Amino acid sequence: MSLSEITSRLHKAETESGRPVGSTRLIAVSKVQPNERVEAVLQQGHRLFGENKVQEAAGKWPNFRERFDNVQLHLLGPLQTNKARQAIGLFDAIHSLDRPKLANTLARLAQETGDCPDLFVQVNTGEEPQKAGILPADADAFIAECRGMDLPVVGLMCIPPVNEEPSLHFALLAKIAARNGIDGLSMGMSADFEKAVSFGATHVRVGSAIFGARDYG
């Protein structure tokens, strides 16, 4: 499937949900994709990309940013505290703020550098023990704690369990965001982004449907 086909589907979902066309931002998830595929999407004019690992992004994006204007890069995967300083210099947004220790590290670095990417709190809506994220019952307190540190929390992010109806998780994330006065909702991937749009997603994360299947070698 091409970028233009995904964009068309996204705009159709916005229209059908009574939302303005363009109100949902498409993050092209370029993790583990070869540079030629990423460049092809850049050549088509797309400028918002997502990566899962700091090191991979550091090796890939400085060169692309020299050649293409207005590229925005979002970190979607887990962030180790020892990579936080590097992440602040690389990313425009981090979607995986998932624990107090990371919040404290980002707050300290923000004070030190005078800069901090936009932050999305990752909520473990399925309460899966193997998955990162703040539990729904703890989300309000954690958001308040982050705000108390002057961290720029602009949104929430979730990854629904693979064997459950994603709508339940999108609805829960939207409810937590609404009661905390948060506008950003990073939810929905290749298989369910249209459903996420109907629940108010502001950012959808689509990878293989744009670039083709990943080869993990």
N, C-alpha and C positions, 0 to 999 in steps of 0.2 A: 504494500500500500504506500502511496506517495504522501509527501507533506501536504500537497494541495487537497488530496482526498480527506486526510485527517482534519485539516482546517475547515473544509466544507461540512464535515460531520459535526464538528464543534459548533460552527455557526448555526447549523440546523437545530442542534440541541438547545442552544441559547434561545432561538426564536420560539421553539415549541414550549420552552419553560417560561416564556414571557419576560426574558431577560434581554438587555441590549446586546446586540452583536458586538463582540470584542470585549465583553466584560469578564471573560475567562481567559487567562493567559496560558498558552501552550508551552510547557517546558519540554524540549526535545532532550530525552535522556540519552546522553552520548557515551555512557560508561562502556568500556571494553569495545568500543566501536573503532574500526581503523580510521586513520586520519582522512583518507580519501572520501569515505562516506560522510564524515562530519563536514568536510569542506564542501561537498556537493549540496548539503543543506544550507550552509552559510551562503553559497553562491545563489541560492534561491531567495535570499533575503531574510531568512529567519535569524533571530539574534538572541534568543533565550534558550539556554542549555542547562542541563543538570548532570552532575557527576556524583559518584558515590564515594570516591576516595580522594583525599587531599593530594597524595603523591601522584596519582594518575593525572589529576587536573593540572598539577604543577608542571608536568612534563609535556602536556598537550596544549594548554591554552595561551601562555604568553606569546607564542609565535602567531597563533590565530588572531590574537588581539592586536598585534602589530599590523596585521594585514587587513583586518575587517573592523570597521567602526561600530561603536555602540553595542558591543557584545556584552550580554549579562550572563553571569554564571552563578548557579545555585547549587549548594551542597545538599544532597538528598540522603546520603548515607551517614552512619554513625561517626561522630567526631571524638577522637581521643583528646584528652586535655593537653597532651604534649604536642599536638598538632594544631592547637587553637590559634597560636600566633600566626602561623603560616596561612591558616584558613582565613583569618581576618584580612590578610593582604590579597587573597585570591578571589574570594567570593563576595557577591553582592547580597546574597541571602543565605541563611543556614536554616534548613527545615528540620533539623534533628536535635534541637535543644531538649534533652530528655532526662536531666538529673541536676540536683543542686550543685554538685562539684563543678560541672561544666559551666553552669550559670555564674558561679563565683569566679571562675577563671576568665570567662569572657568579660565580666564586669571589671575585673582588675586590668585586663589588657585594654579595654575601652578607655579606662581612666588614663592609662599610660600612653596610649597612642592617639587618643582623641578621635578614634574611629571604631565603628562596630557595624557589621552587616545587619540587615533586617533579620529578625529572628522569628521562627515558627516553633512553637512548643509541640513536640511529638507526643501524642496521646495514644496509649495502648488500649484502644477501645475494646478489643477482644480479650483484654486481661490475660494475654498469653505469656506464660512464664519465660519462654525462650526469646521473646521479642522486647526490644527497647521501648521506652516511652513511659510517661507519667500515667498512673492509673486514673481513670475518670473521677473517682472519688477524691483524688488528691489534686486535681487539675486547678481548681479555683485558688487554693492556697499557694500552689507553685507559681501560678501566673502573678499573683499579688507579690510574692517574694521577688520575682524577676523585675517587676515594675518598681519595687522598692529599691532595687539596685540601678535604676535608670536604664535598664536594658530595653532596646527597641523591639518589644514583642508586637509584631504586626499580624500574626496569624497562628493557626493550629494546623497540625498535620496528622494524618492517620494512614495506616496500611491495614485494611480489614483482613481477618483470617480468610485463608483461601477457600475454606469449605462452608462459609456462611454468607448469607445474603448481604451484600455490601451496603444496601440502602439503610439497614439498621444502624450501621456504623457511621455512615455519612450524616444521618439524622442526629445521632448522639453528638458528633463533633460540632455540628452546626448549633445545637442547643447549648453546648458549653461555651462556644464562641459568643453567642448572642447574650448570654447572661453576664459575660465579662467585657462586653463592649468591644469585641475583636471582629474585624471585618474579613481578614484573610483566612481562606480555607484551602489548604493544599490536600486535595483528595481526588482519587480517580486515576486509573492507569489505562493501559491499552484496552483491556477487556471491559471496563465499566465506566469510562470517563463521561459518557453521555448521561448515565444515571447520576453521577456526581454533580454534573452541571444542574440537574433538576433540583438538587439539594443545596445549591448556592456556591459550588466550588469556584474559587477565584483563580486557582492554579491547578492544572491537570498535568500529570507526568506520563508522557508517552515516549517509549523508546523503540522497541523492535518493530512496531507497526509503521514507524517512519523510516528507520535505518535498515531494517531487515534483521534476521535472527543473529544473535550474538554468537561468536565463536570463542569459547573460553579456553580453547587449545588444550 
